[in-house]
Amino acid sequence: MSTTYLEAIRQGLWEEMERDPNVFLIGEDIGVYGGAFKVTDGFYEHFGEKRVVDTPISEAAIVGAAIGASYMGLRPVAEMQFADFITCAFDQIVNFAAKSRYRWGAAVPIVVRAPSGGGIHGGPFHSQNPEMWFVRTPGLKVVAPATAYDAKGLIKSAIRDNDPVLFFEHKGLYRRIKEDLPAGEYTVPIGKAKVVRKGGHLSIVTYGAMVWTALEAADQLAGEGISAEVVDLRTLLPLDRETVCASVKKTSKVLILHEDTRTGGMAGELAASISESVFEYLDAPIVRVTAPDTPVPYSPPLEDAFLPNTAKVVEKARWLYRY
Amino acid sequence: MSATQAVPTGRREEAALAHKCLYYMSLMREMEDRIERKLYRQGKIVGGVYVGRGQEAISTGAALQADPGDVLFPTHRDMAAYLIRGVPAGRILAQYMGRADGVTHGRDANMHMGDLQLNVVAIISALAATVPVAAGAALALKYLGRKNVAMCWFGEGSTSVGHWHEGMNFASVQKLPVVWICNNNQYAYSTPMSLQMACANVADRGPAYNTPAEIIDGNDVLAVHQATGRALEYVRAGKGPYLLECKTFRMTGHSAHDAAHYVPPELFEEWGKLDPIARLEARMTAEGWAERNEIDAIQAAVRKEVDEAVAFAEASPYPDPATLTDGVYGDQ
């Protein structure tokens, strides 16, 4: 039976809650209502109010409470209703949770789930990709799955991890992606990228919803005789530079793609890493395809212009191929 | 709301408690005197120094009421809570001096330290962030069916921060077992109460969260101890959080580099007369709980203990720079 990306996250949460009585959920409208996107629909009825905690509109209290509960041995999974609201909990995440182990040896095994990304006409406050605010915070782990398989496997790994994990789930994928998942138990390791399509002429390195854009672009490019390899980062921190650099060594050309805005985006960090490690293998400049440095606009023609898409990737990939 | 008077209970028990309170308050005072007036001025402490001179009664009186399983969230002006929990004085001084034997092994400074084995949680500099975290610990204690509570200190300045309100509200909505303790020392850095809040007391904020709030003479250690007992009884009964506002005064600047010229000198004079250690000593002799020579012996023992702690800290090596990147993650 085909499973959506949303259902995969839900299954992962459900299985971990069945496995470990110390795993609990905390967030806004997640209990009786089942969550703004219905990821936790039915959890309250099954697990009860003790393990599915509906909170006031208080993101700092949600994450702070998760931190405090984790000190006492629990495994909280906090939900930000939209990733955009994670800023309200910024201090708790980057100053309390991220530095705790390094400062005084106190582990913070929490997960903060954050539905991110655009393409749903959500406007400036329901569409952002705030992952890079956290990727530059040592002590955090940042995960951004693209597939239902990875979403389930990574949410389970995130819950079992002994450090704070931010789980950016792309809301545009929730009901768009369907896959057949294994019947049995599995996890996906944090910190490992994956080559999701093999190719020889150039590499497209990306993550989140843009993996699907990259794969569509690779299909089109194949029709033109251009063979693109697609690397899905899956985890943004710690960053699997080895897998990226291995792909670049093989193809000698790289296009880095993300839905996040350009300046200070993941592409910049990866470009620097590639230059440091495999500069002599490069046959062309490193190319970036990203959103421009603007807020995410609401109106469909504006948002379409903002978001990277298959046509933009294909155009840049052709240029790179010919270089 | 009015200041609550200390009510004497069993005489012998009270005498024993007074001895204990005097010891911890004096140990904290002596530690902080060495830190601020010796080690810092000698250049042996290079970072910030924030002491709780004049406020020793609050962390002492409250922490002595807690069970070892209760989880403490002290601030940088609550050193007695650490000493009562058994954090060694030498390791606290090594912490200030950035040495390998400091509680955080040189990773963090001054009172930024904790030990989960001892149920003491480390602050971050933006102190109000601790309030939701303490609420979360209380939630976990309830979740796990433990009878223990969280005990969280903060200054009056913290009550202006959003995290404070979020934590107070959440804890009350969930009826969490947490005792909130405000060290109202009347200045947050240079900002006086009048610029910090439009209400007269931090306790006035309690009713907004349906949290019972009491105003205590924060320079009377036995009053703080008794009030904490009342708070704990309420909280342990599952009725939800309880707020104690301990009125006190910061008898120093914000930190060792701050001469506090913005504080009217008469305030220091007035509050100096209410010094919690001198007051307790006077009460102990007046009540017949101790002879003057017993009090002197306590003070001499404290000085000796701190001498040894200083020697320990000074002998401790600096951390090895090769350990710089260790321990950012658990699976490193």
Interface residues (C-beta under 8 A of the other chain):
Chain A: F24 K50 V53 T55 P56 S58 A60 A61 V63 G64 A65 A66 I67 G68 A69 S70 Y71 M72 G73 L74 P76 D91 Q92 N95 F96 K99 S100 R101 Y102 R103 W104 G105 A106 A107 P138 G139 K141 D161 N162 D163 P238
Chain B: V71 V103 T104 R107 D108 H112 M113 G114 D115 L116 V121 A122 I124 S125 A126 A129 V131 P132 V133 A134 A135 G136 A137 A138 L139 A140 L141 Y143 L144 A150 G162 H163 E166 G167 N169 F170 V173 Q174 G327 V328 Y329 G330 D331
